């Protein structure tokens, strides 16, 4: 018996896992795989990475929009006091 390896064998380590998806999700997945000319597993991985990235940046944006915690404000003020040369009324 001769074993032939495809490009897919070299690009993705395989780990078998079964999940149930709706018929609509399966239709979308098959359509995307065909349009991207990629295996369904790679389409799923790409989508998961994009979702993870979007959630990360949403959390970062939320953290910055809520303002500083009292601990961070105290530390910022400490560092701000080291930037000047001691002249009164100097703003940085």
PDB file of N, CA, C and O in Angstrom:
ATOM      1  N   UNK A   1       0.848  -1.184   0.000  1.00  0.00           N
ATOM      2  CA  UNK A   1       0.000   0.000   0.000  1.00  0.00           C
ATOM      3  C   UNK A   1       0.890   1.244   0.000  1.00  0.00           C
ATOM      4  O   UNK A   1       1.849   1.323   0.768  1.00  0.00           O
ATOM      5  N   UNK A   2       0.576   2.199  -0.850  1.00  0.00           N
ATOM      6  CA  UNK A   2       1.320   3.446  -0.957  1.00  0.00           C
ATOM      7  C   UNK A   2       0.491   4.546  -0.309  1.00  0.00           C
ATOM      8  O   UNK A   2      -0.698   4.694  -0.593  1.00  0.00           O
ATOM      9  N   UNK A   3       1.128   5.308   0.558  1.00  0.00           N
ATOM     10  CA  UNK A   3       0.460   6.411   1.257  1.00  0.00           C
ATOM     11  C   UNK A   3       0.882   7.718   0.611  1.00  0.00           C
ATOM     12  O   UNK A   3       2.069   8.039   0.567  1.00  0.00           O
ATOM     13  N   UNK A   4      -0.080   8.466   0.114  1.00  0.00           N
ATOM     14  CA  UNK A   4       0.205   9.763  -0.494  1.00  0.00           C
ATOM     15  C   UNK A   4      -0.248  10.859   0.448  1.00  0.00           C
ATOM     16  O   UNK A   4      -1.373  10.845   0.948  1.00  0.00           O
ATOM     17  N   UNK A   5       0.627  11.789   0.677  1.00  0.00           N
ATOM     18  CA  UNK A   5       0.284  12.920   1.539  1.00  0.00           C
ATOM     19  C   UNK A   5      -0.139  14.093   0.675  1.00  0.00           C
ATOM     20  O   UNK A   5       0.475  14.380  -0.353  1.00  0.00           O
ATOM     21  N   UNK A   6      -1.187  14.762   1.100  1.00  0.00           N
ATOM     22  CA  UNK A   6      -1.665  15.941   0.372  1.00  0.00           C
ATOM     23  C   UNK A   6      -1.153  17.196   1.055  1.00  0.00           C
ATOM     24  O   UNK A   6      -0.587  17.127   2.146  1.00  0.00           O
ATOM     25  N   UNK A   7      -1.352  18.358   0.411  1.00  0.00           N
ATOM     26  CA  UNK A   7      -0.944  19.637   1.021  1.00  0.00           C
ATOM     27  C   UNK A   7      -1.656  19.833   2.339  1.00  0.00           C
ATOM     28  O   UNK A   7      -1.113  20.451   3.255  1.00  0.00           O
ATOM     29  N   UNK A   8      -2.874  19.309   2.445  1.00  0.00           N
ATOM     30  CA  UNK A   8      -3.666  19.468   3.664  1.00  0.00           C
ATOM     31  C   UNK A   8      -2.984  18.784   4.853  1.00  0.00           C
ATOM     32  O   UNK A   8      -3.050  19.276   5.980  1.00  0.00           O
ATOM     33  N   UNK A   9      -2.331  17.649   4.595  1.00  0.00           N
ATOM     34  CA  UNK A   9      -1.641  16.933   5.673  1.00  0.00           C
ATOM     35  C   UNK A   9      -0.505  17.752   6.261  1.00  0.00           C
ATOM     36  O   UNK A   9      -0.181  17.607   7.440  1.00  0.00           O
ATOM     37  N   UNK A  10       0.100  18.607   5.455  1.00  0.00           N
ATOM     38  CA  UNK A  10       1.242  19.384   5.919  1.00  0.00           C
ATOM     39  C   UNK A  10       0.839  20.735   6.515  1.00  0.00           C
ATOM     40  O   UNK A  10       1.601  21.310   7.293  1.00  0.00           O
ATOM     41  N   UNK A  11      -0.317  21.241   6.173  1.00  0.00           N
ATOM     42  CA  UNK A  11      -0.687  22.583   6.602  1.00  0.00           C
ATOM     43  C   UNK A  11      -1.445  22.607   7.917  1.00  0.00           C
ATOM     44  O   UNK A  11      -1.411  23.617   8.620  1.00  0.00           O
ATOM     45  N   UNK A  12      -2.125  21.530   8.269  1.00  0.00           N
ATOM     46  CA  UNK A  12      -2.932  21.535   9.490  1.00  0.00           C
ATOM     47  C   UNK A  12      -2.740  20.249  10.266  1.00  0.00           C
ATOM     48  O   UNK A  12      -2.964  19.161   9.735  1.00  0.00           O
ATOM     49  N   UNK A  13      -2.328  20.364  11.518  1.00  0.00           N
ATOM     50  CA  UNK A  13      -2.335  19.147  12.332  1.00  0.00           C
ATOM     51  C   UNK A  13      -3.788  18.740  12.563  1.00  0.00           C
ATOM     52  O   UNK A  13      -4.637  19.576  12.873  1.00  0.00           O
ATOM     53  N   UNK A  14      -4.056  17.473  12.412  1.00  0.00           N
ATOM     54  CA  UNK A  14      -5.433  17.013  12.522  1.00  0.00           C
ATOM     55  C   UNK A  14      -5.753  16.540  13.929  1.00  0.00           C
ATOM     56  O   UNK A  14      -4.981  15.814  14.555  1.00  0.00           O
ATOM     57  N   UNK A  15      -6.899  16.965  14.402  1.00  0.00           N
ATOM     58  CA  UNK A  15      -7.403  16.508  15.683  1.00  0.00           C
ATOM     59  C   UNK A  15      -8.898  16.306  15.481  1.00  0.00           C
ATOM     60  O   UNK A  15      -9.635  17.264  15.252  1.00  0.00           O
ATOM     61  N   UNK A  16      -9.327  15.097  15.564  1.00  0.00           N
ATOM     62  CA  UNK A  16     -10.729  14.795  15.293  1.00  0.00           C
ATOM     63  C   UNK A  16     -11.615  15.334  16.405  1.00  0.00           C
ATOM     64  O   UNK A  16     -11.344  15.154  17.592  1.00  0.00           O
ATOM     65  N   UNK A  17     -12.680  15.997  15.983  1.00  0.00           N
ATOM     66  CA  UNK A  17     -13.653  16.517  16.925  1.00  0.00           C
ATOM     67  C   UNK A  17     -14.970  16.658  16.185  1.00  0.00           C
ATOM     68  O   UNK A  17     -15.013  17.192  15.077  1.00  0.00           O
ATOM     69  N   UNK A  18     -16.023  16.188  16.785  1.00  0.00           N
ATOM     70  CA  UNK A  18     -17.340  16.298  16.162  1.00  0.00           C
ATOM     71  C   UNK A  18     -18.159  17.339  16.904  1.00  0.00           C
ATOM     72  O   UNK A  18     -18.229  17.335  18.133  1.00  0.00           O
ATOM     73  N   UNK A  19     -18.764  18.213  16.154  1.00  0.00           N
ATOM     74  CA  UNK A  19     -19.684  19.182  16.729  1.00  0.00           C
ATOM     75  C   UNK A  19     -20.954  19.169  15.905  1.00  0.00           C
ATOM     76  O   UNK A  19     -20.923  18.870  14.711  1.00  0.00           O
ATOM     77  N   UNK A  20     -22.049  19.486  16.522  1.00  0.00           N
ATOM     78  CA  UNK A  20     -23.306  19.584  15.798  1.00  0.00           C
ATOM     79  C   UNK A  20     -23.542  21.039  15.428  1.00  0.00           C
ATOM     80  O   UNK A  20     -23.424  21.937  16.262  1.00  0.00           O
ATOM     81  N   UNK A  21     -23.873  21.250  14.182  1.00  0.00           N
ATOM     82  CA  UNK A  21     -24.225  22.591  13.724  1.00  0.00           C
ATOM     83  C   UNK A  21     -25.565  22.505  13.004  1.00  0.00           C
ATOM     84  O   UNK A  21     -25.974  21.441  12.540  1.00  0.00           O
ATOM     85  N   UNK A  22     -26.220  23.622  12.924  1.00  0.00           N
ATOM     86  CA  UNK A  22     -27.521  23.666  12.267  1.00  0.00           C
ATOM     87  C   UNK A  22     -27.353  23.480  10.763  1.00  0.00           C
ATOM     88  O   UNK A  22     -26.274  23.726  10.224  1.00  0.00           O
ATOM     89  N   UNK A  23     -28.392  23.055  10.097  1.00  0.00           N
ATOM     90  CA  UNK A  23     -28.305  22.949   8.630  1.00  0.00           C
ATOM     91  C   UNK A  23     -27.938  24.283   7.975  1.00  0.00           C
ATOM     92  O   UNK A  23     -27.208  24.308   6.985  1.00  0.00           O
ATOM     93  N   UNK A  24     -28.438  25.377   8.520  1.00  0.00           N
ATOM     94  CA  UNK A  24     -28.103  26.690   7.968  1.00  0.00           C
ATOM     95  C   UNK A  24     -26.614  26.992   8.139  1.00  0.00           C
ATOM     96  O   UNK A  24     -25.975  27.486   7.211  1.00  0.00           O
ATOM     97  N   UNK A  25     -26.060  26.700   9.309  1.00  0.00           N
ATOM     98  CA  UNK A  25     -24.633  26.921   9.541  1.00  0.00           C
ATOM     99  C   UNK A  25     -23.796  26.040   8.613  1.00  0.00           C
ATOM    100  O   UNK A  25     -22.760  26.473   8.109  1.00  0.00           O
ATOM    101  N   UNK A  26     -24.243  24.812   8.390  1.00  0.00           N
ATOM    102  CA  UNK A  26     -23.523  23.918   7.493  1.00  0.00           C
ATOM    103  C   UNK A  26     -23.556  24.442   6.056  1.00  0.00           C
ATOM    104  O   UNK A  26     -22.555  24.358   5.345  1.00  0.00           O
ATOM    105  N   UNK A  27     -24.697  24.981   5.628  1.00  0.00           N
ATOM    106  CA  UNK A  27     -24.807  25.551   4.294  1.00  0.00           C
ATOM    107  C   UNK A  27     -23.850  26.734   4.134  1.00  0.00           C
ATOM    108  O   UNK A  27     -23.166  26.859   3.118  1.00  0.00           O
ATOM    109  N   UNK A  28     -23.812  27.594   5.143  1.00  0.00           N
ATOM    110  CA  UNK A  28     -22.905  28.748   5.113  1.00  0.00           C
ATOM    111  C   UNK A  28     -21.450  28.290   5.070  1.00  0.00           C
ATOM    112  O   UNK A  28     -20.647  28.816   4.300  1.00  0.00           O
ATOM    113  N   UNK A  29     -21.120  27.303   5.906  1.00  0.00           N
ATOM    114  CA  UNK A  29     -19.752  26.786   5.958  1.00  0.00           C
ATOM    115  C   UNK A  29     -19.346  26.191   4.612  1.00  0.00           C
ATOM    116  O   UNK A  29     -18.245  26.452   4.125  1.00  0.00           O
ATOM    117  N   UNK A  30     -20.217  25.404   4.016  1.00  0.00           N
ATOM    118  CA  UNK A  30     -19.905  24.807   2.716  1.00  0.00           C
ATOM    119  C   UNK A  30     -19.738  25.879   1.645  1.00  0.00           C
ATOM    120  O   UNK A  30     -18.847  25.782   0.801  1.00  0.00           O
ATOM    121  N   UNK A  31     -20.589  26.897   1.676  1.00  0.00           N
ATOM    122  CA  UNK A  31     -20.494  27.982   0.711  1.00  0.00           C
ATOM    123  C   UNK A  31     -19.177  28.742   0.869  1.00  0.00           C
ATOM    124  O   UNK A  31     -18.503  29.036  -0.118  1.00  0.00           O
ATOM    125  N   UNK A  32     -18.816  29.057   2.112  1.00  0.00           N
ATOM    126  CA  UNK A  32     -17.560  29.781   2.357  1.00  0.00           C
ATOM    127  C   UNK A  32     -16.358  28.945   1.946  1.00  0.00           C
ATOM    128  O   UNK A  32     -15.418  29.465   1.344  1.00  0.00           O
ATOM    129  N   UNK A  33     -16.379  27.659   2.264  1.00  0.00           N
ATOM    130  CA  UNK A  33     -15.265  26.779   1.895  1.00  0.00           C
ATOM    131  C   UNK A  33     -15.093  26.737   0.379  1.00  0.00           C
ATOM    132  O   UNK A  33     -13.971  26.750  -0.129  1.00  0.00           O
ATOM    133  N   UNK A  34     -16.188  26.689  -0.318  1.00  0.00           N
ATOM    134  CA  UNK A  34     -16.122  26.671  -1.788  1.00  0.00           C
ATOM    135  C   UNK A  34     -15.614  28.002  -2.325  1.00  0.00           C
ATOM    136  O   UNK A  34     -14.751  28.028  -3.203  1.00  0.00           O
ATOM    137  N   UNK A  35     -16.145  29.112  -1.802  1.00  0.00           N
ATOM    138  CA  UNK A  35     -15.737  30.436  -2.282  1.00  0.00           C
ATOM    139  C   UNK A  35     -14.277  30.736  -1.965  1.00  0.00           C
ATOM    140  O   UNK A  35     -13.588  31.379  -2.758  1.00  0.00           O
ATOM    141  N   UNK A  36     -13.801  30.273  -0.807  1.00  0.00           N
ATOM    142  CA  UNK A  36     -12.421  30.524  -0.419  1.00  0.00           C
ATOM    143  C   UNK A  36     -11.469  29.446  -0.933  1.00  0.00           C
ATOM    144  O   UNK A  36     -10.251  29.587  -0.825  1.00  0.00           O
ATOM    145  N   UNK A  37     -12.021  28.379  -1.488  1.00  0.00           N
ATOM    146  CA  UNK A  37     -11.236  27.236  -1.960  1.00  0.00           C
ATOM    147  C   UNK A  37     -10.339  26.700  -0.836  1.00  0.00           C
ATOM    148  O   UNK A  37      -9.143  26.475  -1.023  1.00  0.00           O
ATOM    149  N   UNK A  38     -10.949  26.508   0.317  1.00  0.00           N
ATOM    150  CA  UNK A  38     -10.242  25.997   1.499  1.00  0.00           C
ATOM    151  C   UNK A  38     -11.078  24.899   2.140  1.00  0.00           C
ATOM    152  O   UNK A  38     -12.299  24.874   1.982  1.00  0.00           O
ATOM    153  N   UNK A  39     -10.432  23.995   2.858  1.00  0.00           N
ATOM    154  CA  UNK A  39     -11.191  22.987   3.588  1.00  0.00           C
ATOM    155  C   UNK A  39     -12.057  23.638   4.667  1.00  0.00           C
ATOM    156  O   UNK A  39     -11.736  24.712   5.175  1.00  0.00           O
ATOM    157  N   UNK A  40     -13.143  22.977   4.999  1.00  0.00           N
ATOM    158  CA  UNK A  40     -14.059  23.528   6.004  1.00  0.00           C
ATOM    159  C   UNK A  40     -13.350  23.765   7.339  1.00  0.00           C
ATOM    160  O   UNK A  40     -13.652  24.737   8.032  1.00  0.00           O
ATOM    161  N   UNK A  41     -12.423  22.899   7.702  1.00  0.00           N
ATOM    162  CA  UNK A  41     -11.709  23.065   8.969  1.00  0.00           C
ATOM    163  C   UNK A  41     -10.933  24.376   8.997  1.00  0.00           C
ATOM    164  O   UNK A  41     -10.882  25.044  10.029  1.00  0.00           O
ATOM    165  N   UNK A  42     -10.331  24.746   7.876  1.00  0.00           N
ATOM    166  CA  UNK A  42      -9.582  26.005   7.831  1.00  0.00           C
ATOM    167  C   UNK A  42     -10.517  27.205   7.871  1.00  0.00           C
ATOM    168  O   UNK A  42     -10.182  28.232   8.461  1.00  0.00           O
ATOM    169  N   UNK A  43     -11.684  27.085   7.248  1.00  0.00           N
ATOM    170  CA  UNK A  43     -12.660  28.176   7.287  1.00  0.00           C
ATOM    171  C   UNK A  43     -13.132  28.387   8.723  1.00  0.00           C
ATOM    172  O   UNK A  43     -13.253  29.524   9.180  1.00  0.00           O
ATOM    173  N   UNK A  44     -13.399  27.290   9.432  1.00  0.00           N
ATOM    174  CA  UNK A  44     -13.826  27.394  10.832  1.00  0.00           C
ATOM    175  C   UNK A  44     -12.733  28.028  11.675  1.00  0.00           C
ATOM    176  O   UNK A  44     -13.011  28.916  12.480  1.00  0.00           O
ATOM    177  N   UNK A  45     -11.481  27.578  11.500  1.00  0.00           N
ATOM    178  CA  UNK A  45     -10.379  28.144  12.280  1.00  0.00           C
ATOM    179  C   UNK A  45     -10.210  29.635  12.012  1.00  0.00           C
ATOM    180  O   UNK A  45      -9.994  30.419  12.937  1.00  0.00           O
ATOM    181  N   UNK A  46     -10.310  30.021  10.746  1.00  0.00           N
ATOM    182  CA  UNK A  46     -10.193  31.438  10.380  1.00  0.00           C
ATOM    183  C   UNK A  46     -11.297  32.266  11.031  1.00  0.00           C
ATOM    184  O   UNK A  46     -11.042  33.347  11.560  1.00  0.00           O
ATOM    185  N   UNK A  47     -12.523  31.750  10.987  1.00  0.00           N
ATOM    186  CA  UNK A  47     -13.648  32.462  11.589  1.00  0.00           C
ATOM    187  C   UNK A  47     -13.479  32.584  13.103  1.00  0.00           C
ATOM    188  O   UNK A  47     -13.782  33.628  13.681  1.00  0.00           O
ATOM    189  N   UNK A  48     -13.001  31.528  13.735  1.00  0.00           N
ATOM    190  CA  UNK A  48     -12.794  31.579  15.187  1.00  0.00           C
ATOM    191  C   UNK A  48     -11.708  32.576  15.558  1.00  0.00           C
ATOM    192  O   UNK A  48     -11.842  33.309  16.538  1.00  0.00           O
ATOM    193  N   UNK A  49     -10.648  32.605  14.789  1.00  0.00           N
ATOM    194  CA  UNK A  49      -9.576  33.571  15.069  1.00  0.00           C
ATOM    195  C   UNK A  49     -10.066  35.006  14.897  1.00  0.00           C
ATOM    196  O   UNK A  49      -9.720  35.883  15.689  1.00  0.00           O
ATOM    197  N   UNK A  50     -10.872  35.246  13.861  1.00  0.00           N
ATOM    198  CA  UNK A  50     -11.402  36.590  13.646  1.00  0.00           C
ATOM    199  C   UNK A  50     -12.350  36.985  14.772  1.00  0.00           C
ATOM    200  O   UNK A  50     -12.342  38.135  15.211  1.00  0.00           O
ATOM    201  N   UNK A  51     -13.163  36.050  15.242  1.00  0.00           N
ATOM    202  CA  UNK A  51     -14.063  36.333  16.357  1.00  0.00           C
ATOM    203  C   UNK A  51     -13.265  36.620  17.628  1.00  0.00           C
ATOM    204  O   UNK A  51     -13.580  37.550  18.370  1.00  0.00           O
ATOM    205  N   UNK A  52     -12.236  35.820  17.872  1.00  0.00           N
ATOM    206  CA  UNK A  52     -11.389  36.035  19.042  1.00  0.00           C
ATOM    207  C   UNK A  52     -10.731  37.412  18.986  1.00  0.00           C
ATOM    208  O   UNK A  52     -10.681  38.118  19.993  1.00  0.00           O
ATOM    209  N   UNK A  53     -10.231  37.790  17.824  1.00  0.00           N
ATOM    210  CA  UNK A  53      -9.596  39.094  17.644  1.00  0.00           C
ATOM    211  C   UNK A  53     -10.600  40.223  17.879  1.00  0.00           C
ATOM    212  O   UNK A  53     -10.294  41.199  18.564  1.00  0.00           O
ATOM    213  N   UNK A  54     -11.794  40.085  17.311  1.00  0.00           N
ATOM    214  CA  UNK A  54     -12.815  41.123  17.483  1.00  0.00           C
ATOM    215  C   UNK A  54     -13.211  41.264  18.946  1.00  0.00           C
ATOM    216  O   UNK A  54     -13.383  42.385  19.426  1.00  0.00           O
ATOM    217  N   UNK A  55     -13.359  40.150  19.670  1.00  0.00           N
ATOM    218  CA  UNK A  55     -13.701  40.219  21.088  1.00  0.00           C
ATOM    219  C   UNK A  55     -12.588  40.868  21.902  1.00  0.00           C
ATOM    220  O   UNK A  55     -12.861  41.647  22.815  1.00  0.00           O
ATOM    221  N   UNK A  56     -11.328  40.551  21.576  1.00  0.00           N
ATOM    222  CA  UNK A  56     -10.200  41.147  22.278  1.00  0.00           C
ATOM    223  C   UNK A  56     -10.235  42.663  22.151  1.00  0.00           C
ATOM    224  O   UNK A  56     -10.126  43.379  23.147  1.00  0.00           O
ATOM    225  N   UNK A  57     -10.388  43.154  20.912  1.00  0.00           N
ATOM    226  CA  UNK A  57     -10.363  44.601  20.706  1.00  0.00           C
ATOM    227  C   UNK A  57     -11.603  45.277  21.282  1.00  0.00           C
ATOM    228  O   UNK A  57     -11.534  46.435  21.693  1.00  0.00           O
ATOM    229  N   UNK A  58     -12.724  44.584  21.319  1.00  0.00           N
ATOM    230  CA  UNK A  58     -13.918  45.128  21.965  1.00  0.00           C
ATOM    231  C   UNK A  58     -13.671  45.291  23.464  1.00  0.00           C
ATOM    232  O   UNK A  58     -14.064  46.297  24.055  1.00  0.00           O
ATOM    233  N   UNK A  59     -13.019  44.298  24.077  1.00  0.00           N
ATOM    234  CA  UNK A  59     -12.693  44.393  25.497  1.00  0.00           C
ATOM    235  C   UNK A  59     -11.686  45.500  25.779  1.00  0.00           C
ATOM    236  O   UNK A  59     -11.797  46.196  26.789  1.00  0.00           O
ATOM    237  N   UNK A  60     -10.705  45.669  24.894  1.00  0.00           N
ATOM    238  CA  UNK A  60      -9.716  46.744  25.056  1.00  0.00           C
ATOM    239  C   UNK A  60     -10.413  48.093  24.978  1.00  0.00           C
ATOM    240  O   UNK A  60     -10.178  48.972  25.807  1.00  0.00           O
ATOM    241  N   UNK A  61     -11.268  48.250  23.981  1.00  0.00           N
ATOM    242  CA  UNK A  61     -11.983  49.515  23.823  1.00  0.00           C
ATOM    243  C   UNK A  61     -12.861  49.793  25.039  1.00  0.00           C
ATOM    244  O   UNK A  61     -12.932  50.932  25.502  1.00  0.00           O
ATOM    245  N   UNK A  62     -13.520  48.778  25.554  1.00  0.00           N
ATOM    246  CA  UNK A  62     -14.362  48.948  26.735  1.00  0.00           C
ATOM    247  C   UNK A  62     -13.519  49.355  27.945  1.00  0.00           C
ATOM    248  O   UNK A  62     -13.919  50.223  28.721  1.00  0.00           O
ATOM    249  N   UNK A  63     -12.362  48.729  28.102  1.00  0.00           N
ATOM    250  CA  UNK A  63     -11.488  49.055  29.235  1.00  0.00           C
ATOM    251  C   UNK A  63     -11.020  50.508  29.172  1.00  0.00           C
ATOM    252  O   UNK A  63     -10.965  51.186  30.199  1.00  0.00           O
ATOM    253  N   UNK A  64     -10.685  50.990  27.978  1.00  0.00           N
ATOM    254  CA  UNK A  64     -10.230  52.371  27.846  1.00  0.00           C
ATOM    255  C   UNK A  64     -11.364  53.367  28.001  1.00  0.00           C
ATOM    256  O   UNK A  64     -11.137  54.489  28.451  1.00  0.00           O
ATOM    257  N   UNK A  65     -12.568  52.986  27.642  1.00  0.00           N
ATOM    258  CA  UNK A  65     -13.678  53.929  27.706  1.00  0.00           C
ATOM    259  C   UNK A  65     -14.246  54.076  29.113  1.00  0.00           C
ATOM    260  O   UNK A  65     -14.951  55.047  29.388  1.00  0.00           O
ATOM    261  N   UNK A  66     -13.959  53.141  30.005  1.00  0.00           N
ATOM    262  CA  UNK A  66     -14.498  53.222  31.364  1.00  0.00           C
ATOM    263  C   UNK A  66     -13.698  54.152  32.257  1.00  0.00           C
ATOM    264  O   UNK A  66     -14.138  54.451  33.367  1.00  0.00           O
ATOM    265  N   UNK A  67     -12.560  54.610  31.823  1.00  0.00           N
ATOM    266  CA  UNK A  67     -11.746  55.516  32.636  1.00  0.00           C
ATOM    267  C   UNK A  67     -10.737  54.767  33.480  1.00  0.00           C
ATOM    268  O   UNK A  67     -10.655  53.539  33.449  1.00  0.00           O
ATOM    269  N   UNK A  68      -9.973  55.534  34.231  1.00  0.00           N
ATOM    270  CA  UNK A  68      -8.911  54.947  35.038  1.00  0.00           C
ATOM    271  C   UNK A  68      -9.435  54.456  36.374  1.00  0.00           C
ATOM    272  O   UNK A  68     -10.356  55.031  36.955  1.00  0.00           O
ATOM    273  N   UNK A  69      -8.831  53.386  36.842  1.00  0.00           N
ATOM    274  CA  UNK A  69      -9.113  52.946  38.207  1.00  0.00           C
ATOM    275  C   UNK A  69      -8.335  53.854  39.155  1.00  0.00           C
ATOM    276  O   UNK A  69      -7.364  54.482  38.733  1.00  0.00           O
ATOM    277  N   UNK A  70      -8.734  53.941  40.425  1.00  0.00           N
ATOM    278  CA  UNK A  70      -7.989  54.786  41.376  1.00  0.00           C
ATOM    279  C   UNK A  70      -6.511  54.404  41.478  1.00  0.00           C
ATOM    280  O   UNK A  70      -5.655  55.270  41.656  1.00  0.00           O
ATOM    281  N   UNK A  71      -6.213  53.103  41.365  1.00  0.00           N
ATOM    282  CA  UNK A  71      -4.815  52.663  41.448  1.00  0.00           C
ATOM    283  C   UNK A  71      -4.007  53.183  40.258  1.00  0.00           C
ATOM    284  O   UNK A  71      -2.875  53.642  40.413  1.00  0.00           O
ATOM    285  N   UNK A  72      -4.610  53.104  39.068  1.00  0.00           N
ATOM    286  CA  UNK A  72      -3.906  53.585  37.879  1.00  0.00           C
ATOM    287  C   UNK A  72      -3.736  55.098  37.907  1.00  0.00           C
ATOM    288  O   UNK A  72      -2.704  55.613  37.477  1.00  0.00           O
ATOM    289  N   UNK A  73      -4.730  55.807  38.404  1.00  0.00           N
ATOM    290  CA  UNK A  73      -4.639  57.259  38.490  1.00  0.00           C
ATOM    291  C   UNK A  73      -3.509  57.663  39.435  1.00  0.00           C
ATOM    292  O   UNK A  73      -2.745  58.582  39.136  1.00  0.00           O
ATOM    293  N   UNK A  74      -3.401  56.977  40.577  1.00  0.00           N
ATOM    294  CA  UNK A  74      -2.323  57.281  41.526  1.00  0.00           C
ATOM    295  C   UNK A  74      -0.961  56.999  40.911  1.00  0.00           C
ATOM    296  O   UNK A  74      -0.025  57.776  41.100  1.00  0.00           O
ATOM    297  N   UNK A  75      -0.839  55.898  40.180  1.00  0.00           N
ATOM    298  CA  UNK A  75       0.443  55.579  39.557  1.00  0.00           C
ATOM    299  C   UNK A  75       0.783  56.587  38.463  1.00  0.00           C
ATOM    300  O   UNK A  75       1.938  56.998  38.344  1.00  0.00           O
ATOM    301  N   UNK A  76      -0.206  56.992  37.661  1.00  0.00           N
ATOM    302  CA  UNK A  76       0.031  57.983  36.614  1.00  0.00           C
ATOM    303  C   UNK A  76       0.501  59.296  37.227  1.00  0.00           C
ATOM    304  O   UNK A  76       1.436  59.917  36.722  1.00  0.00           O
ATOM    305  N   UNK A  77      -0.139  59.722  38.310  1.00  0.00           N
ATOM    306  CA  UNK A  77       0.271  60.965  38.973  1.00  0.00           C
ATOM    307  C   UNK A  77       1.688  60.860  39.506  1.00  0.00           C
ATOM    308  O   UNK A  77       2.439  61.834  39.457  1.00  0.00           O
ATOM    309  N   UNK A  78       2.068  59.688  40.017  1.00  0.00           N
ATOM    310  CA  UNK A  78       3.434  59.482  40.495  1.00  0.00           C
ATOM    311  C   UNK A  78       4.428  59.643  39.342  1.00  0.00           C
ATOM    312  O   UNK A  78       5.438  60.330  39.492  1.00  0.00           O
ATOM    313  N   UNK A  79       4.156  59.023  38.206  1.00  0.00           N
ATOM    314  CA  UNK A  79       5.048  59.131  37.057  1.00  0.00           C
ATOM    315  C   UNK A  79       5.045  60.543  36.485  1.00  0.00           C
ATOM    316  O   UNK A  79       6.083  61.027  36.033  1.00  0.00           O
ATOM    317  N   UNK A  80       3.896  61.209  36.499  1.00  0.00           N
ATOM    318  CA  UNK A  80       3.841  62.585  35.996  1.00  0.00           C
ATOM    319  C   UNK A  80       4.710  63.519  36.823  1.00  0.00           C
ATOM    320  O   UNK A  80       5.261  64.478  36.284  1.00  0.00           O
ATOM    321  N   UNK A  81       4.843  63.264  38.102  1.00  0.00           N
ATOM    322  CA  UNK A  81       5.657  64.128  38.952  1.00  0.00           C
ATOM    323  C   UNK A  81       7.147  63.957  38.678  1.00  0.00           C
ATOM    324  O   UNK A  81       7.936  64.834  39.030  1.00  0.00           O
ATOM    325  N   UNK A  82       7.548  62.857  38.060  1.00  0.00           N
ATOM    326  CA  UNK A  82       8.968  62.652  37.768  1.00  0.00           C
ATOM    327  C   UNK A  82       9.384  63.290  36.449  1.00  0.00           C
ATOM    328  O   UNK A  82      10.577  63.399  36.165  1.00  0.00           O
ATOM    329  N   UNK A  83       8.404  63.718  35.633  1.00  0.00           N
ATOM    330  CA  UNK A  83       8.735  64.237  34.308  1.00  0.00           C
ATOM    331  C   UNK A  83       9.199  65.692  34.341  1.00  0.00           C
ATOM    332  O   UNK A  83       9.951  66.106  33.459  1.00  0.00           O
ATOM    333  N   UNK A  84       8.784  66.465  35.312  1.00  0.00           N
ATOM    334  CA  UNK A  84       9.133  67.883  35.341  1.00  0.00           C
ATOM    335  C   UNK A  84      10.477  68.129  36.006  1.00  0.00           C
ATOM    336  O   UNK A  84      11.104  67.215  36.541  1.00  0.00           O
ATOM    337  N   UNK A  85      10.903  69.383  35.961  1.00  0.00           N
ATOM    338  CA  UNK A  85      12.162  69.743  36.602  1.00  0.00           C
ATOM    339  C   UNK A  85      11.939  70.545  37.878  1.00  0.00           C
ATOM    340  O   UNK A  85      12.856  71.190  38.385  1.00  0.00           O
ATOM    341  N   UNK A  86      10.706  70.498  38.395  1.00  0.00           N
ATOM    342  CA  UNK A  86      10.425  71.132  39.666  1.00  0.00           C
ATOM    343  C   UNK A  86       9.944  72.568  39.564  1.00  0.00           C
ATOM    344  O   UNK A  86       9.699  73.187  40.599  1.00  0.00           O
ATOM    345  N   UNK A  87       9.797  73.126  38.379  1.00  0.00           N
ATOM    346  CA  UNK A  87       9.319  74.488  38.223  1.00  0.00           C
ATOM    347  C   UNK A  87       7.822  74.540  38.550  1.00  0.00           C
ATOM    348  O   UNK A  87       7.049  73.705  38.080  1.00  0.00           O
ATOM    349  N   UNK A  88       7.429  75.511  39.345  1.00  0.00           N
ATOM    350  CA  UNK A  88       6.039  75.647  39.762  1.00  0.00           C
ATOM    351  C   UNK A  88       5.161  75.985  38.552  1.00  0.00           C
ATOM    352  O   UNK A  88       5.555  76.762  37.683  1.00  0.00           O
ATOM    353  N   UNK A  89       3.984  75.395  38.514  1.00  0.00           N
ATOM    354  CA  UNK A  89       3.016  75.714  37.480  1.00  0.00           C
ATOM    355  C   UNK A  89       3.326  75.084  36.115  1.00  0.00           C
ATOM    356  O   UNK A  89       2.621  75.350  35.141  1.00  0.00           O
ATOM    357  N   UNK A  90       4.336  74.281  36.040  1.00  0.00           N
ATOM    358  CA  UNK A  90       4.691  73.659  34.773  1.00  0.00           C
ATOM    359  C   UNK A  90       3.726  72.511  34.457  1.00  0.00           C
ATOM    360  O   UNK A  90       3.510  71.628  35.286  1.00  0.00           O
ATOM    361  N   UNK A  91       3.154  72.534  33.259  1.00  0.00           N
ATOM    362  CA  UNK A  91       2.204  71.495  32.851  1.00  0.00           C
ATOM    363  C   UNK A  91       2.826  70.635  31.771  1.00  0.00           C
ATOM    364  O   UNK A  91       3.453  71.144  30.842  1.00  0.00           O
ATOM    365  N   UNK A  92       2.657  69.373  31.890  1.00  0.00           N
ATOM    366  CA  UNK A  92       3.153  68.437  30.872  1.00  0.00           C
ATOM    367  C   UNK A  92       2.034  67.834  30.139  1.00  0.00           C
ATOM    368  O   UNK A  92       2.251  67.019  29.242  1.00  0.00           O
TER     369      UNK A  92
END
